[in-house]
Amino acid sequence: MPFQSAYLPPIVVQNQALGLCFAGRPKGDGFNEREGGWIDQIVDRIAGEFATIRGGGKRGPGFGSLVKN
């Protein structure tokens, strides 16, 4: 499925990127600040769980990258 816009915040634990969270839209204007913040909160929660599994390590920022075709 082709996407017109995507939001790709990294999942960071102990200053190491473990992967990316992908949220995409096939149509529309992309993601606004509120939606990006909501996705970042989810990614921070995921990073926190990974940090807990790895022994309570330091969590990284959940900054997303907006990509639009």
PDB file with SEQRES, HELIX, SHEET and CRYST1 records, atoms N, CA, C and O in Angstrom:
SEQRES   1 A   69  MET PRO PHE GLN SER ALA TYR LEU PRO PRO ILE VAL VAL          
SEQRES   2 A   69  GLN ASN GLN ALA LEU GLY LEU CYS PHE ALA GLY ARG PRO          
SEQRES   3 A   69  LYS GLY ASP GLY PHE ASN GLU ARG GLU GLY GLY TRP ILE          
SEQRES   4 A   69  ASP GLN ILE VAL ASP ARG ILE ALA GLY GLU PHE ALA THR          
SEQRES   5 A   69  ILE ARG GLY GLY GLY LYS ARG GLY PRO GLY PHE GLY SER          
SEQRES   6 A   69  LEU VAL LYS ASN                                              
HELIX    1 AA1 GLU A   33  ILE A   53  1                                  21    
SHEET    1 AA1 2 PRO A  10  VAL A  13  0                                        
SHEET    2 AA1 2 GLN A  16  LEU A  20 -1                                        
SHEET    1 AA2 3 ALA A  23  ARG A  25  0                                        
SHEET    2 AA2 3 SER A   5  TYR A   7 -1                                        
SHEET    3 AA2 3 LEU A  66  LYS A  68 -1                                        
CRYST1    1.000    1.000    1.000  90.00  90.00  90.00 P 1           1          
ATOM      1  N   MET A   1       0.843  -1.174   0.000  1.00  0.00           N  
ATOM      2  CA  MET A   1       0.000   0.000   0.000  1.00  0.00           C  
ATOM      3  C   MET A   1       0.894   1.246   0.000  1.00  0.00           C  
ATOM      4  O   MET A   1       1.735   1.394   0.887  1.00  0.00           O  
ATOM      5  N   PRO A   2       0.728   2.129  -0.965  1.00  0.00           N  
ATOM      6  CA  PRO A   2       1.526   3.366  -0.986  1.00  0.00           C  
ATOM      7  C   PRO A   2       0.998   4.374   0.043  1.00  0.00           C  
ATOM      8  O   PRO A   2      -0.208   4.483   0.266  1.00  0.00           O  
ATOM      9  N   PHE A   3       1.907   5.088   0.647  1.00  0.00           N  
ATOM     10  CA  PHE A   3       1.549   6.096   1.651  1.00  0.00           C  
ATOM     11  C   PHE A   3       1.919   7.479   1.137  1.00  0.00           C  
ATOM     12  O   PHE A   3       2.970   7.651   0.520  1.00  0.00           O  
ATOM     13  N   GLN A   4       1.072   8.458   1.383  1.00  0.00           N  
ATOM     14  CA  GLN A   4       1.387   9.843   1.056  1.00  0.00           C  
ATOM     15  C   GLN A   4       2.202  10.486   2.160  1.00  0.00           C  
ATOM     16  O   GLN A   4       3.014  11.374   1.899  1.00  0.00           O  
ATOM     17  N   SER A   5       1.994  10.049   3.380  1.00  0.00           N  
ATOM     18  CA  SER A   5       2.754  10.609   4.505  1.00  0.00           C  
ATOM     19  C   SER A   5       3.038   9.511   5.523  1.00  0.00           C  
ATOM     20  O   SER A   5       2.298   8.534   5.640  1.00  0.00           O  
ATOM     21  N   ALA A   6       4.124   9.699   6.248  1.00  0.00           N  
ATOM     22  CA  ALA A   6       4.526   8.726   7.262  1.00  0.00           C  
ATOM     23  C   ALA A   6       5.177   9.449   8.431  1.00  0.00           C  
ATOM     24  O   ALA A   6       5.760  10.521   8.267  1.00  0.00           O  
ATOM     25  N   TYR A   7       5.072   8.853   9.609  1.00  0.00           N  
ATOM     26  CA  TYR A   7       5.710   9.365  10.826  1.00  0.00           C  
ATOM     27  C   TYR A   7       6.585   8.239  11.358  1.00  0.00           C  
ATOM     28  O   TYR A   7       6.093   7.141  11.617  1.00  0.00           O  
ATOM     29  N   LEU A   8       7.884   8.502  11.524  1.00  0.00           N  
ATOM     30  CA  LEU A   8       8.850   7.451  11.862  1.00  0.00           C  
ATOM     31  C   LEU A   8       9.681   7.806  13.089  1.00  0.00           C  
ATOM     32  O   LEU A   8      10.860   8.129  12.943  1.00  0.00           O  
ATOM     33  N   PRO A   9       9.116   7.758  14.290  1.00  0.00           N  
ATOM     34  CA  PRO A   9       9.918   8.037  15.479  1.00  0.00           C  
ATOM     35  C   PRO A   9      10.796   6.833  15.844  1.00  0.00           C  
ATOM     36  O   PRO A   9      10.343   5.691  15.779  1.00  0.00           O  
ATOM     37  N   PRO A  10      12.054   7.093  16.230  1.00  0.00           N  
ATOM     38  CA  PRO A  10      12.937   5.993  16.620  1.00  0.00           C  
ATOM     39  C   PRO A  10      12.613   5.472  18.021  1.00  0.00           C  
ATOM     40  O   PRO A  10      12.159   6.223  18.884  1.00  0.00           O  
ATOM     41  N   ILE A  11      12.850   4.188  18.231  1.00  0.00           N  
ATOM     42  CA  ILE A  11      12.751   3.590  19.565  1.00  0.00           C  
ATOM     43  C   ILE A  11      14.181   3.545  20.097  1.00  0.00           C  
ATOM     44  O   ILE A  11      15.017   2.794  19.594  1.00  0.00           O  
ATOM     45  N   VAL A  12      14.456   4.365  21.127  1.00  0.00           N  
ATOM     46  CA  VAL A  12      15.821   4.537  21.644  1.00  0.00           C  
ATOM     47  C   VAL A  12      15.874   4.114  23.113  1.00  0.00           C  
ATOM     48  O   VAL A  12      15.078   4.575  23.932  1.00  0.00           O  
ATOM     49  N   VAL A  13      16.827   3.227  23.434  1.00  0.00           N  
ATOM     50  CA  VAL A  13      17.056   2.787  24.811  1.00  0.00           C  
ATOM     51  C   VAL A  13      18.554   2.819  25.057  1.00  0.00           C  
ATOM     52  O   VAL A  13      19.327   2.290  24.259  1.00  0.00           O  
ATOM     53  N   GLN A  14      18.966   3.434  26.152  1.00  0.00           N  
ATOM     54  CA  GLN A  14      20.377   3.541  26.523  1.00  0.00           C  
ATOM     55  C   GLN A  14      21.199   4.092  25.364  1.00  0.00           C  
ATOM     56  O   GLN A  14      22.269   3.573  25.045  1.00  0.00           O  
ATOM     57  N   ASN A  15      20.682   5.160  24.732  1.00  0.00           N  
ATOM     58  CA  ASN A  15      21.324   5.837  23.607  1.00  0.00           C  
ATOM     59  C   ASN A  15      21.577   4.915  22.423  1.00  0.00           C  
ATOM     60  O   ASN A  15      22.472   5.186  21.622  1.00  0.00           O  
ATOM     61  N   GLN A  16      20.823   3.844  22.292  1.00  0.00           N  
ATOM     62  CA  GLN A  16      20.910   2.946  21.150  1.00  0.00           C  
ATOM     63  C   GLN A  16      19.545   2.879  20.473  1.00  0.00           C  
ATOM     64  O   GLN A  16      18.524   2.656  21.123  1.00  0.00           O  
ATOM     65  N   ALA A  17      19.548   3.074  19.172  1.00  0.00           N  
ATOM     66  CA  ALA A  17      18.304   2.944  18.419  1.00  0.00           C  
ATOM     67  C   ALA A  17      18.011   1.460  18.206  1.00  0.00           C  
ATOM     68  O   ALA A  17      18.827   0.733  17.639  1.00  0.00           O  
ATOM     69  N   LEU A  18      16.855   1.024  18.659  1.00  0.00           N  
ATOM     70  CA  LEU A  18      16.467  -0.379  18.508  1.00  0.00           C  
ATOM     71  C   LEU A  18      15.602  -0.597  17.269  1.00  0.00           C  
ATOM     72  O   LEU A  18      15.485  -1.722  16.783  1.00  0.00           O  
ATOM     73  N   GLY A  19      15.010   0.452  16.769  1.00  0.00           N  
ATOM     74  CA  GLY A  19      14.146   0.323  15.610  1.00  0.00           C  
ATOM     75  C   GLY A  19      13.320   1.575  15.411  1.00  0.00           C  
ATOM     76  O   GLY A  19      13.553   2.599  16.053  1.00  0.00           O  
ATOM     77  N   LEU A  20      12.360   1.484  14.523  1.00  0.00           N  
ATOM     78  CA  LEU A  20      11.465   2.597  14.221  1.00  0.00           C  
ATOM     79  C   LEU A  20      10.021   2.156  14.403  1.00  0.00           C  
ATOM     80  O   LEU A  20       9.658   1.011  14.135  1.00  0.00           O  
ATOM     81  N   CYS A  21       9.223   3.084  14.859  1.00  0.00           N  
ATOM     82  CA  CYS A  21       7.778   2.889  14.866  1.00  0.00           C  
ATOM     83  C   CYS A  21       7.276   3.542  13.579  1.00  0.00           C  
ATOM     84  O   CYS A  21       7.669   4.665  13.263  1.00  0.00           O  
ATOM     85  N   PHE A  22       6.423   2.860  12.843  1.00  0.00           N  
ATOM     86  CA  PHE A  22       5.921   3.398  11.585  1.00  0.00           C  
ATOM     87  C   PHE A  22       4.431   3.637  11.687  1.00  0.00           C  
ATOM     88  O   PHE A  22       3.668   2.739  12.044  1.00  0.00           O  
ATOM     89  N   ALA A  23       4.021   4.855  11.370  1.00  0.00           N  
ATOM     90  CA  ALA A  23       2.604   5.187  11.232  1.00  0.00           C  
ATOM     91  C   ALA A  23       2.465   5.896   9.891  1.00  0.00           C  
ATOM     92  O   ALA A  23       3.163   6.875   9.632  1.00  0.00           O  
ATOM     93  N   GLY A  24       1.575   5.411   9.046  1.00  0.00           N  
ATOM     94  CA  GLY A  24       1.433   5.990   7.717  1.00  0.00           C  
ATOM     95  C   GLY A  24      -0.014   6.253   7.359  1.00  0.00           C  
ATOM     96  O   GLY A  24      -0.935   5.663   7.924  1.00  0.00           O  
ATOM     97  N   ARG A  25      -0.191   7.152   6.409  1.00  0.00           N  
ATOM     98  CA  ARG A  25      -1.525   7.468   5.889  1.00  0.00           C  
ATOM     99  C   ARG A  25      -1.496   7.389   4.368  1.00  0.00           C  
ATOM    100  O   ARG A  25      -0.628   7.978   3.723  1.00  0.00           O  
ATOM    101  N   PRO A  26      -2.450   6.657   3.801  1.00  0.00           N  
ATOM    102  CA  PRO A  26      -2.480   6.562   2.347  1.00  0.00           C  
ATOM    103  C   PRO A  26      -2.936   7.869   1.686  1.00  0.00           C  
ATOM    104  O   PRO A  26      -2.573   8.145   0.543  1.00  0.00           O  
ATOM    105  N   LYS A  27      -3.725   8.668   2.401  1.00  0.00           N  
ATOM    106  CA  LYS A  27      -4.216   9.945   1.863  1.00  0.00           C  
ATOM    107  C   LYS A  27      -4.222  10.974   2.979  1.00  0.00           C  
ATOM    108  O   LYS A  27      -4.232  10.621   4.158  1.00  0.00           O  
ATOM    109  N   GLY A  28      -4.216  12.240   2.609  1.00  0.00           N  
ATOM    110  CA  GLY A  28      -4.334  13.287   3.612  1.00  0.00           C  
ATOM    111  C   GLY A  28      -3.116  14.182   3.662  1.00  0.00           C  
ATOM    112  O   GLY A  28      -2.200  14.075   2.847  1.00  0.00           O  
ATOM    113  N   ASP A  29      -3.132  15.064   4.640  1.00  0.00           N  
ATOM    114  CA  ASP A  29      -2.095  16.082   4.781  1.00  0.00           C  
ATOM    115  C   ASP A  29      -0.960  15.675   5.707  1.00  0.00           C  
ATOM    116  O   ASP A  29      -0.100  16.502   6.012  1.00  0.00           O  
ATOM    117  N   GLY A  30      -0.930  14.474   6.148  1.00  0.00           N  
ATOM    118  CA  GLY A  30       0.127  14.054   7.067  1.00  0.00           C  
ATOM    119  C   GLY A  30      -0.342  14.116   8.501  1.00  0.00           C  
ATOM    120  O   GLY A  30      -1.539  14.053   8.783  1.00  0.00           O  
ATOM    121  N   PHE A  31       0.612  14.241   9.404  1.00  0.00           N  
ATOM    122  CA  PHE A  31       0.326  14.219  10.832  1.00  0.00           C  
ATOM    123  C   PHE A  31       0.540  15.599  11.427  1.00  0.00           C  
ATOM    124  O   PHE A  31       1.542  16.255  11.141  1.00  0.00           O  
ATOM    125  N   ASN A  32      -0.395  16.041  12.254  1.00  0.00           N  
ATOM    126  CA  ASN A  32      -0.225  17.332  12.919  1.00  0.00           C  
ATOM    127  C   ASN A  32       0.565  17.138  14.217  1.00  0.00           C  
ATOM    128  O   ASN A  32       0.907  16.014  14.583  1.00  0.00           O  
ATOM    129  N   GLU A  33       0.848  18.245  14.905  1.00  0.00           N  
ATOM    130  CA  GLU A  33       1.658  18.184  16.135  1.00  0.00           C  
ATOM    131  C   GLU A  33       1.026  17.309  17.205  1.00  0.00           C  
ATOM    132  O   GLU A  33       1.715  16.549  17.886  1.00  0.00           O  
ATOM    133  N   ARG A  34      -0.271  17.418  17.348  1.00  0.00           N  
ATOM    134  CA  ARG A  34      -0.971  16.639  18.375  1.00  0.00           C  
ATOM    135  C   ARG A  34      -0.843  15.142  18.106  1.00  0.00           C  
ATOM    136  O   ARG A  34      -0.561  14.363  19.017  1.00  0.00           O  
ATOM    137  N   GLU A  35      -1.048  14.749  16.863  1.00  0.00           N  
ATOM    138  CA  GLU A  35      -0.941  13.341  16.503  1.00  0.00           C  
ATOM    139  C   GLU A  35       0.496  12.838  16.654  1.00  0.00           C  
ATOM    140  O   GLU A  35       0.723  11.723  17.122  1.00  0.00           O  
ATOM    141  N   GLY A  36       1.461  13.666  16.256  1.00  0.00           N  
ATOM    142  CA  GLY A  36       2.870  13.303  16.427  1.00  0.00           C  
ATOM    143  C   GLY A  36       3.223  13.123  17.895  1.00  0.00           C  
ATOM    144  O   GLY A  36       3.955  12.202  18.259  1.00  0.00           O  
ATOM    145  N   GLY A  37       2.700  14.008  18.736  1.00  0.00           N  
ATOM    146  CA  GLY A  37       2.948  13.891  20.178  1.00  0.00           C  
ATOM    147  C   GLY A  37       2.349  12.627  20.757  1.00  0.00           C  
ATOM    148  O   GLY A  37       2.941  11.991  21.629  1.00  0.00           O  
ATOM    149  N   TRP A  38       1.175  12.263  20.270  1.00  0.00           N  
ATOM    150  CA  TRP A  38       0.515  11.039  20.731  1.00  0.00           C  
ATOM    151  C   TRP A  38       1.338   9.813  20.340  1.00  0.00           C  
ATOM    152  O   TRP A  38       1.541   8.911  21.152  1.00  0.00           O  
ATOM    153  N   ILE A  39       1.808   9.783  19.100  1.00  0.00           N  
ATOM    154  CA  ILE A  39       2.637   8.663  18.644  1.00  0.00           C  
ATOM    155  C   ILE A  39       3.945   8.626  19.431  1.00  0.00           C  
ATOM    156  O   ILE A  39       4.411   7.550  19.806  1.00  0.00           O  
ATOM    157  N   ASP A  40       4.540   9.791  19.685  1.00  0.00           N  
ATOM    158  CA  ASP A  40       5.778   9.854  20.481  1.00  0.00           C  
ATOM    159  C   ASP A  40       5.569   9.288  21.885  1.00  0.00           C  
ATOM    160  O   ASP A  40       6.458   8.628  22.423  1.00  0.00           O  
ATOM    161  N   GLN A  41       4.395   9.543  22.486  1.00  0.00           N  
ATOM    162  CA  GLN A  41       4.110   8.992  23.811  1.00  0.00           C  
ATOM    163  C   GLN A  41       4.057   7.468  23.769  1.00  0.00           C  
ATOM    164  O   GLN A  41       4.533   6.804  24.689  1.00  0.00           O  
ATOM    165  N   ILE A  42       3.488   6.919  22.719  1.00  0.00           N  
ATOM    166  CA  ILE A  42       3.443   5.464  22.569  1.00  0.00           C  
ATOM    167  C   ILE A  42       4.859   4.914  22.431  1.00  0.00           C  
ATOM    168  O   ILE A  42       5.199   3.906  23.050  1.00  0.00           O  
ATOM    169  N   VAL A  43       5.680   5.571  21.623  1.00  0.00           N  
ATOM    170  CA  VAL A  43       7.066   5.131  21.425  1.00  0.00           C  
ATOM    171  C   VAL A  43       7.851   5.236  22.732  1.00  0.00           C  
ATOM    172  O   VAL A  43       8.643   4.347  23.044  1.00  0.00           O  
ATOM    173  N   ASP A  44       7.644   6.303  23.497  1.00  0.00           N  
ATOM    174  CA  ASP A  44       8.309   6.427  24.799  1.00  0.00           C  
ATOM    175  C   ASP A  44       7.911   5.282  25.723  1.00  0.00           C  
ATOM    176  O   ASP A  44       8.740   4.766  26.472  1.00  0.00           O  
ATOM    177  N   ARG A  45       6.661   4.893  25.669  1.00  0.00           N  
ATOM    178  CA  ARG A  45       6.178   3.775  26.494  1.00  0.00           C  
ATOM    179  C   ARG A  45       6.855   2.463  26.072  1.00  0.00           C  
ATOM    180  O   ARG A  45       7.272   1.670  26.916  1.00  0.00           O  
ATOM    181  N   ILE A  46       6.956   2.249  24.763  1.00  0.00           N  
ATOM    182  CA  ILE A  46       7.648   1.057  24.245  1.00  0.00           C  
ATOM    183  C   ILE A  46       9.105   1.071  24.677  1.00  0.00           C  
ATOM    184  O   ILE A  46       9.622   0.049  25.129  1.00  0.00           O  
ATOM    185  N   ALA A  47       9.780   2.213  24.546  1.00  0.00           N  
ATOM    186  CA  ALA A  47      11.186   2.332  24.954  1.00  0.00           C  
ATOM    187  C   ALA A  47      11.331   2.059  26.447  1.00  0.00           C  
ATOM    188  O   ALA A  47      12.301   1.434  26.878  1.00  0.00           O  
ATOM    189  N   GLY A  48      10.362   2.529  27.236  1.00  0.00           N  
ATOM    190  CA  GLY A  48      10.399   2.275  28.674  1.00  0.00           C  
ATOM    191  C   GLY A  48      10.304   0.790  29.003  1.00  0.00           C  
ATOM    192  O   GLY A  48      10.970   0.305  29.918  1.00  0.00           O  
ATOM    193  N   GLU A  49       9.481   0.080  28.259  1.00  0.00           N  
ATOM    194  CA  GLU A  49       9.367  -1.363  28.477  1.00  0.00           C  
ATOM    195  C   GLU A  49      10.659  -2.075  28.097  1.00  0.00           C  
ATOM    196  O   GLU A  49      11.093  -2.986  28.802  1.00  0.00           O  
ATOM    197  N   PHE A  50      11.279  -1.671  26.988  1.00  0.00           N  
ATOM    198  CA  PHE A  50      12.570  -2.245  26.617  1.00  0.00           C  
ATOM    199  C   PHE A  50      13.624  -1.940  27.677  1.00  0.00           C  
ATOM    200  O   PHE A  50      14.446  -2.797  28.002  1.00  0.00           O  
ATOM    201  N   ALA A  51      13.602  -0.715  28.218  1.00  0.00           N  
ATOM    202  CA  ALA A  51      14.565  -0.341  29.258  1.00  0.00           C  
ATOM    203  C   ALA A  51      14.368  -1.210  30.494  1.00  0.00           C  
ATOM    204  O   ALA A  51      15.342  -1.621  31.124  1.00  0.00           O  
ATOM    205  N   THR A  52      13.118  -1.493  30.844  1.00  0.00           N  
ATOM    206  CA  THR A  52      12.824  -2.350  31.990  1.00  0.00           C  
ATOM    207  C   THR A  52      13.356  -3.754  31.759  1.00  0.00           C  
ATOM    208  O   THR A  52      13.949  -4.359  32.652  1.00  0.00           O  
ATOM    209  N   ILE A  53      13.140  -4.269  30.552  1.00  0.00           N  
ATOM    210  CA  ILE A  53      13.635  -5.608  30.212  1.00  0.00           C  
ATOM    211  C   ILE A  53      15.157  -5.659  30.274  1.00  0.00           C  
ATOM    212  O   ILE A  53      15.735  -6.657  30.705  1.00  0.00           O  
ATOM    213  N   ARG A  54      15.805  -4.571  29.837  1.00  0.00           N  
ATOM    214  CA  ARG A  54      17.271  -4.534  29.801  1.00  0.00           C  
ATOM    215  C   ARG A  54      17.878  -4.129  31.139  1.00  0.00           C  
ATOM    216  O   ARG A  54      19.095  -3.966  31.219  1.00  0.00           O  
ATOM    217  N   GLY A  55      17.099  -3.964  32.168  1.00  0.00           N  
ATOM    218  CA  GLY A  55      17.634  -3.658  33.489  1.00  0.00           C  
ATOM    219  C   GLY A  55      17.441  -2.219  33.920  1.00  0.00           C  
ATOM    220  O   GLY A  55      18.252  -1.692  34.681  1.00  0.00           O  
ATOM    221  N   GLY A  56      16.396  -1.575  33.455  1.00  0.00           N  
ATOM    222  CA  GLY A  56      16.083  -0.225  33.914  1.00  0.00           C  
ATOM    223  C   GLY A  56      16.977   0.847  33.343  1.00  0.00           C  
ATOM    224  O   GLY A  56      17.260   1.836  34.019  1.00  0.00           O  
ATOM    225  N   GLY A  57      17.426   0.677  32.123  1.00  0.00           N  
ATOM    226  CA  GLY A  57      18.325   1.650  31.494  1.00  0.00           C  
ATOM    227  C   GLY A  57      17.652   2.985  31.214  1.00  0.00           C  
ATOM    228  O   GLY A  57      16.437   3.127  31.350  1.00  0.00           O  
ATOM    229  N   LYS A  58      18.454   3.949  30.827  1.00  0.00           N  
ATOM    230  CA  LYS A  58      17.999   5.294  30.530  1.00  0.00           C  
ATOM    231  C   LYS A  58      17.243   5.315  29.197  1.00  0.00           C  
ATOM    232  O   LYS A  58      17.686   4.737  28.205  1.00  0.00           O  
ATOM    233  N   ARG A  59      16.100   5.990  29.198  1.00  0.00           N  
ATOM    234  CA  ARG A  59      15.296   6.086  27.984  1.00  0.00           C  
ATOM    235  C   ARG A  59      15.747   7.278  27.163  1.00  0.00           C  
ATOM    236  O   ARG A  59      16.157   8.309  27.697  1.00  0.00           O  
ATOM    237  N   GLY A  60      15.662   7.111  25.862  1.00  0.00           N  
ATOM    238  CA  GLY A  60      15.999   8.206  24.938  1.00  0.00           C  
ATOM    239  C   GLY A  60      14.772   9.010  24.582  1.00  0.00           C  
ATOM    240  O   GLY A  60      13.655   8.610  24.910  1.00  0.00           O  
ATOM    241  N   PRO A  61      14.957  10.151  23.908  1.00  0.00           N  
ATOM    242  CA  PRO A  61      13.818  10.972  23.512  1.00  0.00           C  
ATOM    243  C   PRO A  61      13.023  10.304  22.411  1.00  0.00           C  
ATOM    244  O   PRO A  61      13.580   9.575  21.591  1.00  0.00           O  
ATOM    245  N   GLY A  62      11.753  10.545  22.389  1.00  0.00           N  
ATOM    246  CA  GLY A  62      10.900   9.981  21.354  1.00  0.00           C  
ATOM    247  C   GLY A  62      10.603  10.981  20.269  1.00  0.00           C  
ATOM    248  O   GLY A  62       9.438  11.306  20.039  1.00  0.00           O  
ATOM    249  N   PHE A  63      11.616  11.479  19.596  1.00  0.00           N  
ATOM    250  CA  PHE A  63      11.402  12.456  18.539  1.00  0.00           C  
ATOM    251  C   PHE A  63      11.109  11.742  17.241  1.00  0.00           C  
ATOM    252  O   PHE A  63      11.840  10.834  16.845  1.00  0.00           O  
ATOM    253  N   GLY A  64      10.050  12.143  16.581  1.00  0.00           N  
ATOM    254  CA  GLY A  64       9.666  11.535  15.319  1.00  0.00           C  
ATOM    255  C   GLY A  64      10.225  12.286  14.132  1.00  0.00           C  
ATOM    256  O   GLY A  64      10.690  13.418  14.261  1.00  0.00           O  
ATOM    257  N   SER A  65      10.178  11.665  13.006  1.00  0.00           N  
ATOM    258  CA  SER A  65      10.606  12.262  11.756  1.00  0.00           C  
ATOM    259  C   SER A  65       9.436  12.257  10.802  1.00  0.00           C  
ATOM    260  O   SER A  65       8.905  11.199  10.465  1.00  0.00           O  
ATOM    261  N   LEU A  66       9.030  13.440  10.362  1.00  0.00           N  
ATOM    262  CA  LEU A  66       7.923  13.524   9.435  1.00  0.00           C  
ATOM    263  C   LEU A  66       8.450  13.343   8.013  1.00  0.00           C  
ATOM    264  O   LEU A  66       9.412  13.995   7.606  1.00  0.00           O  
ATOM    265  N   VAL A  67       7.815  12.463   7.279  1.00  0.00           N  
ATOM    266  CA  VAL A  67       8.192  12.192   5.899  1.00  0.00           C  
ATOM    267  C   VAL A  67       6.957  12.366   5.047  1.00  0.00           C  
ATOM    268  O   VAL A  67       5.904  11.809   5.359  1.00  0.00           O  
ATOM    269  N   LYS A  68       7.066  13.124   3.984  1.00  0.00           N  
ATOM    270  CA  LYS A  68       5.928  13.320   3.090  1.00  0.00           C  
ATOM    271  C   LYS A  68       6.421  13.280   1.654  1.00  0.00           C  
ATOM    272  O   LYS A  68       7.434  13.891   1.315  1.00  0.00           O  
ATOM    273  N   ASN A  69       5.687  12.548   0.807  1.00  0.00           N  
ATOM    274  CA  ASN A  69       6.024  12.474  -0.620  1.00  0.00           C  
ATOM    275  C   ASN A  69       5.571  13.724  -1.330  1.00  0.00           C  
ATOM    276  O   ASN A  69       5.765  13.851  -2.539  1.00  0.00           O  
TER     277      ASN A  69                                                      
END                                                                             
